[in-house]
Amino acid sequence: MTSIDRMSPLDLLQMNRTNLDPLTENYDLGFYLNYLTRWPSLCNVIKDRDAGVVGYIMGKLEEQPTAMRASEHYTPWHGHITVLTVAPEWRRLGFATRLTEQLEQASDANNAWFVDLYVRAGNKVAVDMYKRMGYSVFRRVVNYYSDDPTGMSESGEDAFDMRKPCSRDKKLEHVRDKGETFLVSPEDVS
């Protein structure tokens, strides 16, 4: 039996099943604890009674500083999926969708314009999954990841900044068509 629960600090000790996956970004303990204290309602785990933590999502609500408002790359108040992962043997069971929907609902309830995430451009399975959930590519961040697990590039791998509008964005101002061709550098999105 599995359940979706609010993440607790003790859950961080059970994440090996998910974090050993090569496509899962790993962070230090302080990073995880920072999220748990600042955005506890946006950090959830999938727990199996026997296997422990088999998936999780960590997100936040944010906007860029006021000084960035004049920039074409300014991002207003929005939800952000920092990490979403499900252990390989637990995939294709709808857990990623359920976790994502919970974060989207919380973002919408907090009057966010959209929910965004960064995903490796070469991770076709994840990109297709997000597209099925209503996300679209807003822009391509060139060499966002410092490594390229495919071995195709020595300088890193590109990321897709994918977005899904919340109900506040009635005019769809924060999504675009053909975002894969809208190239930006990592400095433009920091």
N, C-alpha and C positions, 0 to 999 in steps of 0.2 A: 504494500500500500504506500502511495506517495501523497505528499501534501506540499502546498506552498505556504511558507511561513516567513515572518519578518526575520531578517538575518540578525544573528547575535554574535558577539565577539568570539564565543566558543566555536561557532561554525567555521571561522577562519582556519581552525586546526583540522578541518575535515575536507579541504578543497583539493587535495591531490588528485582525486579521480577526474576533476574537471581541468585543473591547471596544468596537468602534464600533457594536454593536447597542444600540438605545435601551433595551432591557429589561435589559441587563447593568450591574450596579453597578460603578463604577470607583473605584479607590483609588489613593493615592500609592505610589510605589516602596517607601518605608519600610514600609508596611503589608504589602505582598507579601513583602518580605524577612523581616519579623518572623515571618510564618507559615512561611516556608521554614526558618527556623532553629529554631523551636519545635516544629513539627509536620510535619517533612519527609515522613513516611510517609502523611500525609493530604493531600498536594498532588501531584496527577497531571495530566498533559497528554495530549491526543490529538495525535499528530503524523502528518502526511502527508508522505511523502517529497518531494513537489513543493511543497505549499502551506505547510509548516511547522506551527505550532501552530494547530489548528482547534477546540480545545475544552480546557477544564480544570475542575478542581474544587479547591477549597481548603477544608479543614476543620480542626477542632480538637476536643480533649477538654477539658471544663471542668465546673466547678460554681460556683454562686454562693457568696459568702463565708458563713461560719458564722453571722454576725449576721443573715442573711436567713432562716435556717431557720424562724423563727416566722411568717414571711409566707406567705400562701396562694399567693403567686407564686414561691416558692422553687423553683429547678430544681437537682436533684441531679446527680451525675456523669453526663454524657451526651456523645454525639458531636454536633457541630454542623456543618452545611454552610454555610459562609460565602458561598461563591460557586460556582455551577455554571453553565457556559455552553458552548454549542456554536455555532460559526458557522452562520448561517442556511442556507447551501448544504450543510451536513453534518448537518442535523437529520433526525430520523425514521429514523436508521440504527442506533439502539440504543446510541449512545455515552454519552448521559446516564445511561441505566440501568446500563451497565457501570461507569462512574465512581462512581455512587452505591452500587452493590453493594459495591465495594471499600472505600469509606469505612464502610459499615454493618458489614462483616466485621471491619474493624479496631476499630471501636467495640465490637462484641460481644466480641472477643478481649481488650479492655481492661476488660471487666466494666461497660460503660455500661448505664444503664437504658433509654435510648432514643436515637434520632438525631432532631434537629430541624433546621428551616430556616425562614426567613422568605421569603415570596413575596408579590408584589403581589396583593391580592385581585382586581383586575381582569384579571390575567393568566390567563385561563381555560385556555389551552393548557397552561401550566406546572402550574396547580392540578390539572387533569385527569390530566396525566402522573404527578404525584406520587401521586395517588389510585390510579392503576393500579399503582404500585409498592408500595402498602400503607400510604401515609401518610394521616393524617386530620387535620382541622383541630382543634387543641386550643383555640385562642382567636383572637379578632380584635383586633389592636392598632390602635386608632383613630389615624389620621394619623401612622403610623410613618414613612412616606416624606415628605420635605419637599416633593416635587413630585407632580403628578398628570399623567402624559402624556396621559390621556384628555381633560383639560380640564374634567372634571366637578366638580372641587373646587378652590377657591382655597387651601385650608389643607393639602393634601397627600392622599396616598392611604393607605388602610388596608393592613395586612399580615395575612396568615394565618400564625400560628405552627403549622406542620404537624409532626406527630411520627409516628414509627414505633417501636414497642416493640422492644427487644432481648430476647434470651432470658432475661436476668436478671429482667425484669418479667413474671413468670408470671401475676400477678393483674391485669395491665393497669391498674395504678394511675396511670400517667402518660399516659393517653389518655382522651378523653371523647367522647360523642356530642353532636352539634349544637354543636360548638365555634364555628361561625360566629356564634352568638348570644351567646357569652360575651365581652363587650367589656372590654378593659383599655386603659390608657393606655401610651404609650411608657415612662413613668417606672416602671411596674409590672414591666417586663421588663428593665430595665437592671441 
